[in-house]
Amino acid sequence: MTETITLYVDGACRGNPGLGGWGAYLIYADQSEQKLCGGEHDTTNNRMELTAAIEGIRACPKDAKLIMWTDSTYVQKGITEWIVGWKKKNWKGVKNPDLWQTLDQLCQGRDIEWHWVKGHAGHAGNEMADQLANLGADQTTQANSTITSTTQTTPAAEQDWLLDDPFGFDLAEDAFDAEDEFEPETETETETETETETETETETKTETENETETETEPKTTLAIHPMIVMTEAKLDLHGPRQLILDTETTGFYFQDGDRIVEVGAIEMINRKLTGRSIHIYINPEKPVGESENIHGISDEFLQDKPKYAEIADVLYDYLKGAEIIAHNATFDMNFLDMEFERAGLGKLSKVCSVTDTLAMAKAKHPGQKNSLDALVRRYEIPERDRTFHGALLDAEILADVYLAMTGGQVSFDIEALSHSEEYNAGGGRVVEGDGLAVILPSAEELQQHENWVNKYLEKHGENCLFAK
C-alpha cells in the first residue's frame, strides 16, 4: 500500500536579498517525523521557499503519496498553474528558472497534492517549518556554509529589522513574494504577503473634559437592506470617529477579480468603544474557492446575500469621514476602494483617513511576528474562538490590540508635569511654550543611536535618514 507523507515547507530571508533559510517538516504515516533545514548567505525569500519544497520532496520515496503544505502563494500557484505557461514560453522572463525546473523534474511521476496554508496563523506544521527555516539561516551564519539537515527546532534569534529593511518592506515575514511577476507591485500581504509599509505615528487622544456618557440598552436595527446589521451606540460620546474594520474576501488579488464577502466595523470615540457597529455578508458573484478554509463562509451561505452594489450606499455613508483602523490596512482599503469604484461611489480612501496597525506593530516590535494572533499573545488579550476568521470578530480583537499598543496614560496633567523647573531638568523633560512635555534622550540612548547609524553606514555605504 502506498505510503502517505505530509510535508510542511517554508522559507525565510533576512533582507531580500540577504541571509536566508529553508525548512521542511515531514510527518510519515506512522506519525514519525523528519526535520530538514538549510540556508544560503545571499539569496531571496522566493528561492528559499522553492528550495524548501525541493529538499522536502527529495527526502521522500518516489512512490509515496505527498501532501504538500506551503504558505507561499508563489510556490503553490507556480507549480500547479503558472508553470504550464512558463514551459510554453521556454522559461523566458521567468525568475528562478533553475529551481523551478528542478522542482518540476522532481514532481514528474509523483503523486503530490499541493495546498496553501496561511503563514504565522498558529498552524503547528507551518510554525515548525518556519522555525526550521530560521534555524537554517542561523546555522548558515554559524557554520559559514549551507546546512543540509538538522533535528533541532530552536527558534531563530531576532534580527535588527530596521537595519536590514530600513524602508519597511519586510520581505522576510508575512509577505507576498516581491519577485512574483504575476503579482502587481502594489499587491499587499495578508498574514500572506508583501505590503509597502509606512511608519504610522499614533498620538494618544485626550479625553474630552465635558464628555458625557449615557448608558442605554444596545439595540439592533435593520438598515435599508434587511441583511445589513447595524447596532446603535450604547454610549453617547462626542469626538472624532474611529472605526476598527476588517474584511473577508474570496482571495488576495483585487486586481484579478477577487471580491469582498464580509465587512465588519466597530466604532470607537475618545478611546472608548461606543457599542455601535455594522456587519454585512455580501454575495461576491463568484465562488469563494479555497478562501472558505480561512473564513468558513461557503457559497451556499452567500447565495441569498446582497450584492455589493445593493449595500454600497449604506456602507459608504457609514464609513466616510471616519478614521479607518485595520491590520494590514492596505489590503482592506484596496478591496474597499475597488468595490466602491465599481459601485460608482469613488474610492473610500479619498474620504477617510487610515491607520495600519500592522505598520504600527512592526515599528514597535521590529523583527518579531506581528500577525493579529501574535499580538494577541504578546499583549495577553483574552482569547476568543478563531477556528475561522470573521470580519466582526477580528475587528473586536483588533480593537483590544490597538488599545493595548497605544495604551498608557490617556490624559495628561500638564501643570503637574511642569510644577517646577527642577523636576523638568532632573527628569529630562522640557516643557515647550504650547504646554507639551518633550522627553529628551539620555546620553546612553544617544550613543546607541549613534552606533546604529554607524552600522547602517557600514552596511549600506550611505547615511540613513536619521543621521545627524
Buried (B, 14 or more C-beta within 10 A) or exposed (E): EEEBBBBBBBBBBBBBBBBBBBBBBBBBEEEEEBBBBBBBBEBBBBBBBBBBBBBBBEBBEEEBBBBBBBBBBBBBBBBBEBBEEBEEEEBEEBBBBEBBBBBBEBBEEBEBEBBBBBBBBBBEBBBBBBBBBBBBBBBBBEEEEBBEEBEEBEEBEEBBBBBBBBEBBBBBBBBBBBBBEBBEEEBBBBBBBBBBBEEBEBEEBEEEEEBEEEEEEEEEEEBEBEBBBBBBBBBEBEBEBBBBBBBBBBBBBBEEEBBBBBBBBBBBBBBBBBBBBBBBBBBBEBEBEEBBEBBBBEBEBBEEBBEBBBBBBBBBEBBEEBBBBBBBBBBBBBBBBBBBEEBEBEBBBEBBEBBBBBBBBBBBBBBBBBBBBBBBEBBEBEEEEBEEBBBBBBBBBBBBBBBBBBEEEBEEEEEEBBEEEEEBEEEEBEBEEEEEBEEEEEEEEEEEBEEBBEEBEEBEEEEBEEEE
